Amino acid sequence: MFKLKSIALAALLAALPLSSQALDTRFTDADGDLIADAPTDPKDWLDPSTLVFSYTPVEDPAVYAEVWKEFIDHLAKETGKKVQFFPVQSNAAQLETMRAGRLHVAGFNTGSNPLAVNCAGFVPFAMMASNDDRYGYEMEILTYPGSGIEKVEDIKGKKLAFTSETSNSGYKAPSALLKQEFKMEAGTDFEPVFSGKHDNSILGVANKDYPAAAIANSVLSRMLERDVVKSEQLVSIYKSQSFPTTGYGYVYNLKPELAEKVKEAFFNFNWEGTGLAKEFNPVEPPQEKFMPISYKEHWQVVRDIDAAMNVSYECN
């Protein structure tokens, strides 16, 4: 039986230090919105003949190339550019590709957004939401029936699977929670292992490879909907408050007129009957459109968790 034991993170987060913005020195932020301004000199603008788009590498890239097909065609029509879907295999690869100027439009996962903003010049402007503007997902800690784990404290002495160190729900939020609320340190109270992706962690628990894992329940919902895993294979022992989902945006030095066309393509895309609708409508809340966001506002909770985790946005 798939059960939920919901515990709010609000009290914990209220006690965390406020985060500060840390843009790389090659960027400027004259308007104080915490994201890089477009270059003032037109010679510094990017106007590629082919726009490269990537979706956050939380699941099988081959599956998501098909999911995004109608949107890719729409983006090409709206911008007048060829558009290539780039199936990245890791968060690090996605960040480095944008930093190098070879990735122009992207969806970065929740935890990677601040690093992408500060190191790669990512300008997030949208995320998926329901038609009535509901959005978000929760971090959950999963185990399997008969694992011997019935509450968070039972993870002591066992393995806990994370996804990657850049993931909010797959590493940073659960690490802050375990340390602050349960006084549990990785490497001392439990053994941390890294699966690389949320679907790997979920499958690992379902197949009893990991006794427990911290995951994003939006990914879990889609996997349950596709029958990749069964609800009876999993038990949830913790559910957090809601976090913003994948943030979509473009690289800061994209030619301004082209950047505006990219934004318009997201906001005027008709989801009905598309691969995106089939994949994301069944989750709760249903994802039915792209809504405008403010990085400064919507990602405050994520930056605060980063501050508590002493996460550095310095670019190597």
C-alpha positions in Angstrom: 0.0 0.0 0.0 1.3 3.4 -1.0 0.9 5.6 2.1 1.8 9.2 2.9 2.9 10.7 6.2 2.9 14.4 5.7 5.2 16.6 7.8 5.5 20.4 7.1 9.0 21.9 6.5 7.7 25.4 7.1 9.1 25.7 10.6 12.5 24.4 9.6 12.7 26.8 6.6 11.7 29.7 8.7 14.7 29.2 10.9 17.1 29.0 7.9 19.4 32.0 7.0 18.3 34.1 4.1 20.3 33.3 0.9 22.2 35.9 -1.1 22.6 36.1 -4.8 26.0 35.3 -6.2 26.1 35.9 -10.0 29.3 35.1 -11.7 31.5 38.1 -12.3 31.0 38.0 -16.1 27.3 38.9 -15.5 25.6 42.1 -14.4 22.2 42.5 -12.6 21.4 46.2 -12.7 17.7 45.8 -11.9 18.2 43.5 -8.9 16.1 40.6 -10.1 18.9 38.2 -9.3 19.4 37.1 -12.9 21.9 38.2 -15.6 21.0 41.2 -17.7 21.2 40.9 -21.5 24.4 42.4 -22.9 24.1 46.0 -24.0 26.3 45.6 -27.0 24.6 43.8 -29.9 27.8 42.1 -30.9 27.6 40.1 -27.7 24.1 38.7 -28.6 23.6 35.1 -29.7 21.4 34.6 -32.8 22.0 31.0 -33.8 20.5 29.4 -36.9 19.5 26.4 -34.8 18.1 26.8 -31.3 19.2 24.0 -29.0 16.6 23.0 -26.3 17.0 20.5 -23.5 14.8 19.2 -20.8 16.1 18.4 -17.3 17.7 14.9 -17.3 15.5 13.4 -14.6 14.2 10.6 -16.8 14.9 8.7 -20.0 15.9 11.3 -22.6 14.6 9.2 -25.5 11.1 9.2 -24.0 11.1 12.9 -23.5 12.3 13.7 -27.0 8.9 12.4 -28.2 7.0 14.1 -25.4 8.4 17.5 -26.4 8.0 17.0 -30.2 4.9 19.2 -30.7 6.4 21.9 -28.6 9.7 21.8 -30.5 7.8 22.2 -33.8 5.8 25.1 -32.2 9.0 26.8 -31.0 10.5 26.5 -34.5 7.4 28.0 -36.1 7.3 30.9 -33.6 11.0 31.8 -33.8 11.6 31.0 -37.4 14.6 28.9 -36.4 15.4 25.2 -36.6 15.2 23.7 -33.1 17.2 20.7 -31.9 16.2 18.7 -28.9 19.4 17.9 -26.9 19.0 14.9 -24.6 21.4 15.6 -21.8 22.4 12.8 -19.5 23.3 14.8 -16.4 22.6 18.1 -14.6 26.4 18.9 -14.9 26.4 18.4 -18.7 23.3 20.6 -19.1 24.8 23.4 -17.0 28.2 23.3 -18.8 26.6 23.2 -22.2 24.6 26.4 -21.5 27.7 28.1 -19.9 29.7 27.3 -23.0 27.0 29.0 -25.2 25.9 25.8 -26.9 22.5 25.5 -25.2 20.0 28.3 -25.8 16.6 27.2 -24.3 16.2 24.8 -21.4 14.2 23.4 -18.5 16.4 23.1 -15.4 15.3 21.1 -12.4 14.3 22.9 -9.2 17.6 22.5 -7.5 19.8 23.3 -10.5 18.0 26.6 -11.2 20.1 28.8 -8.9 23.4 27.3 -10.2 22.2 27.7 -13.8 21.2 31.3 -13.1 24.4 32.2 -11.3 27.0 30.3 -13.4 25.4 29.7 -16.8 23.4 33.0 -17.3 20.1 31.1 -17.3 17.0 33.4 -17.4 14.0 31.4 -16.1 10.6 32.8 -16.9 8.1 30.0 -16.9 7.1 26.7 -15.2 4.3 24.2 -15.8 1.0 24.8 -13.9 -2.7 24.0 -14.0 -5.1 26.3 -15.8 -6.0 27.9 -12.4 -2.3 28.5 -11.7 -1.6 25.7 -9.2 1.9 24.3 -9.4 4.5 22.5 -7.4 5.6 19.1 -6.2 6.8 17.6 -2.9 9.9 15.8 -1.7 9.1 12.4 -0.4 11.2 9.7 1.2 10.2 6.3 0.0 10.9 2.8 1.2 9.3 -0.6 0.3 6.9 -2.8 2.3 8.9 -5.0 4.7 12.0 -3.0 4.6 12.0 -2.5 8.4 11.7 1.3 7.8 8.5 2.8 9.1 9.6 6.3 10.0 12.5 8.6 9.1 14.5 7.7 12.2 14.6 4.0 11.0 17.0 5.0 8.2 19.8 5.1 10.7 22.4 2.6 9.9 21.0 2.0 6.4 21.5 3.3 2.9 19.6 6.3 1.7 19.5 7.0 -2.1 19.9 10.5 -3.4 19.8 11.5 -7.0 22.6 14.2 -7.5 24.0 17.0 -5.4 22.4 19.6 -7.6 18.9 18.2 -7.0 16.6 20.0 -4.6 14.3 17.1 -3.7 16.8 14.5 -4.5 19.5 15.8 -2.2 19.5 19.3 -0.8 16.0 19.5 0.9 16.2 16.0 2.4 19.8 16.6 3.6 18.7 19.8 5.3 15.7 18.2 6.8 17.6 15.1 8.1 20.3 17.3 9.7 18.1 20.0 11.2 15.0 18.1 12.3 16.2 14.5 12.8 19.9 15.2 13.7 21.1 12.7 11.2 24.3 13.2 9.2 25.2 11.5 6.0 28.2 9.2 6.4 27.7 9.0 10.2 24.1 8.0 10.8 23.3 6.6 7.3 25.1 5.7 4.1 24.4 8.1 1.2 24.3 6.6 -2.3 23.7 8.5 -5.5 21.5 7.0 -8.3 21.9 9.9 -10.8 18.1 10.4 -11.5 14.8 10.3 -9.7 13.5 7.4 -11.8 16.6 5.4 -10.9 16.0 6.0 -7.2 12.3 5.1 -7.5 13.0 2.0 -9.4 15.8 1.1 -7.0 13.4 1.2 -4.0 10.6 -0.7 -5.9 13.1 -3.4 -6.8 14.6 -3.4 -3.3 18.0 -2.3 -4.4 17.8 0.7 -2.0 16.0 0.5 1.4 15.0 4.2 1.1 15.3 7.1 -1.3 14.5 10.9 -1.4 12.6 11.8 -4.6 10.3 14.3 -6.3 6.8 13.0 -6.3 6.0 14.6 -9.6 8.4 12.1 -11.2 6.8 9.3 -9.1 3.3 10.3 -10.3 4.3 10.1 -14.0 6.0 6.7 -13.4 2.9 5.4 -11.7 0.7 6.7 -14.5 2.9 4.9 -17.1 2.9 1.7 -15.0 6.7 1.8 -14.7 6.2 1.0 -11.0 3.2 -0.1 -8.9 1.9 1.8 -5.9 2.0 -1.4 -3.8 5.8 -1.6 -4.3 6.3 1.7 -2.4 5.7 3.3 1.0 6.1 7.0 1.6 7.3 7.9 5.1 7.8 11.6 4.6 6.2 14.3 2.4 7.4 17.9 2.5 5.8 21.2 1.7 5.5 22.1 -2.0 8.4 23.4 -4.1 8.4 25.0 -7.6 8.9 22.6 -10.5 11.3 22.7 -13.4 12.0 26.3 -14.5 12.1 27.1 -18.2 14.1 29.9 -19.8 16.8 31.0 -22.1 20.5 31.9 -22.0 21.0 35.6 -21.0 22.8 36.7 -24.2 20.2 35.4 -26.6 19.3 38.2 -29.0 16.5 40.1 -27.2 14.0 39.9 -30.1 14.6 36.1 -30.3 14.3 35.8 -26.5 10.9 37.4 -26.6 9.8 35.0 -29.4 10.9 32.1 -27.2 8.8 33.4 -24.3 5.8 33.9 -26.5 6.2 30.3 -27.8 5.9 29.0 -24.3 2.9 31.1 -23.3 0.9 30.6 -26.5 1.5 26.9 -26.9 -1.7 24.9 -27.1 -1.3 21.8 -25.0 -4.4 20.0 -26.1 -3.7 16.5 -27.6 0.1 16.9 -27.3 2.8 14.7 -25.8 3.2 17.2 -23.0 -0.5 17.0 -22.1 -0.4 13.2 -22.2 2.7 13.1 -19.9 2.0 15.9 -17.5 -1.8 16.4 -17.3 -2.3 13.2 -15.1 -0.1 14.6 -12.2 -1.6 16.6 -9.3 -1.9 19.5 -9.8 -2.4 18.8 -13.5 0.2 20.5 -15.7 -1.8 22.2 -18.5 0.1 25.4 -19.4 3.2 27.4 -18.9 2.8 30.2 -16.3 5.1 33.2 -15.8 7.4 33.1 -12.8 9.7 35.3 -10.9 13.0 33.6 -10.0 13.5 36.0 -7.1 10.1 35.1 -5.6 9.4 31.5 -6.6 12.9 30.2 -5.9 13.5 31.9 -2.5 12.7 28.7 -0.6 15.3 26.8 -2.7 17.9 29.4 -2.2 17.3 29.3 1.5 17.8 25.6 1.6 21.0 26.0 -0.3 22.1 28.6 2.3 21.4 26.1 5.1 23.4 23.4 3.2 26.3 25.9 2.6 25.9 25.4 -1.2 28.2 27.6 -3.2 27.2 29.1 -6.5 30.8 29.7 -7.4 31.6 28.6 -10.9 34.5 26.3 -11.5 
